Amino acid sequence: MVQGLPAADGARRLTVAKVRDPNVARFPVTGLSAWGRVRRAAWLYRRCLGAQLRAVLEYEADFWILVVAAILSQCLGLVFIGAIFRRLPSIDGWHMWDVMLIYAMVFFAEGLGSLFAEGTWRISVFVNRGELDRILVRPFSPLLQVMSSDLGTNGLGNIGLGSVLIVLAALHSSIHWSLVSVASAIVLIGSGIAVKFGISLASNCTAFWLKSPTARVAMTLHQLGDLCRYPITVYSVALRAVLLTALPFAFVSFVPASALLHQGRYWWAGWFTPLVAVYVVAGGIWMFRKGLVLYEGTGN
Amino acid sequence: MKQATIVLASAGAPLLVGDDRAGPRPASWRTYAAMARAARRSVLNFALSFWLGIAMSVFLLLTTLYLWRTILAHAHNMGGWTWTTMRSYIAVTFVASTLVSMSAEWQMAGRILDGSVAIDLTRPVDYQLARLAESLGLGVAELATGVAISVLTVMAFGGLRLPPAYLWPAFLVSMAAVLPLKWTATYVVTLLCFWTHNYLGLSWARQAITALLSGAMIPLSLLPVWLKDPAQVLPFQGMASTPGLIFAGRLHGGSLVEGLVVQWAWVIGGLLLTRLAWSRASRRLTVHGG
């Protein structure tokens, strides 16, 4: 913490006050147990994100523009769904609130991604400008540093509206609520979020190979993922196969939602969501590590 | 900024920016035509970026086509829309959506945010016309690829029924208004960067409002009344809905003329509005040395 303290001769000088955070002493760089290393990573991650949040809040108008823009973008889809179901009871057996649940799960996952891992979208910039040097010399996981290097406050809008819609959709659905169904809902939605994060990470890691200055490839794949805002039964078999296997965006929303609602022929596939999540996230981390080996700094 | 004096190192003599009397003689149309050509050729230089942008819009086109195919297979009363007319409508609104791409918009926003717009101001061309010329140049490339993709994709979904010959002049007049209308909206929103530090949110909000009120996502007639009625007088419908409805053969007689009049009134009004917006916005510019 930097404070202007009056010095002995009366002149005001900038002095760096001691960091009061007791975690500094608790988590030394070396000699920690495995659990200690996890807690140290969690602490540093929180501090990095906190610093980003303070930076973002410096521009209050921009903060609100992003939050409102995120909500506006999502309302667009809600108006569409509402307008369709005003004239149609169901599409392929999916009713309005079922589709709302699928839709809300996508942007709830996107919101968490913007808030906690927006930095993955900067990998291309880091690689292209050789800015990873700075990150690689610090004694803290490079992946967590990259993830916490940015924060999208639009995530707040998405999480807010998304969680309200998920709850509303769940209340309107035919789910029989019990301790088991709540627990399975948490597992399924949580796995969907992890799948979204894994695909984002992996697609952004293509920058290590492409070295392009922008995240266009990842953005294009993200757009493909938007197909899964609606029941994927409306798409052709080939497209469905892509969304279920090669780029498993369907596991972010549609597949876990069908397991949750017990809806459609393949609802049981939803229980593979946690497995897909592990596979995709592990794949993303593997690509990041492979990419780091390829990475070349720019010199000084 | 209007009265600011910038001394150009090479010229030596002070040049009053934005003051036509002091500047060199106004640029001829050839200058702007050259800028348009340069913008069109830049597509080839950023081929990957261009094609990824196309891929993104194709995903959107596929979503729209698949959704409407399913919806119209189930629905008995979708406001008179059939799968055939909807395909024609989607084909046109897709082409309209590819015009005025994001890249020009981001470039302009970036130059305002990092201050390099000051260099654009020293150039002896009209800033607004220069940006419009670039968008028109890009528009040629966008139109060509947009039409090709749209026709091919919609053909794959069961064919494209063309409107009767007498509707074509009205359709082309309507289509010609799409680019200036979209460009105006983008330009005005981009100018807001003179007040904010962030462009992403502004761009998202503009895209969301445009997608909804232009009828690109869902025909305006299917929207609830509280959205449908304002959309009839706003400029957005001219960015997709009006040419789409003409092509689908769902706009005739008086309402067709009315649609065209509203479109072109907004083109002229919008271009005048952007001049006002620019003169207000450019005064906000602060340049810290160089």
Interface residues (C-beta under 8 A of the other chain):
Chain A: Y59 A61 D62 I65 L66 V68 A69 A70 L72 S73 C75 L76 V79 F80 G82 A83 I84 R86 R87 L88 S90 I91 D92 N154 S212 T214 R216 V217 M219 T220 Q223 L224 D226 L227 Y230 V234 Y235 S236 L239
Chain B: L48 S49 L52 G53 A55 M56 F59 L60 L62 T63 Y66 L67 R69 T70 I71 H74 A75 N77 M78 G79 W195 T196 H197 N198 L200 G201 L202 W204 A205 Q207 A208 I209 A211 L212 M217 I218 L222 L223 P224 L227
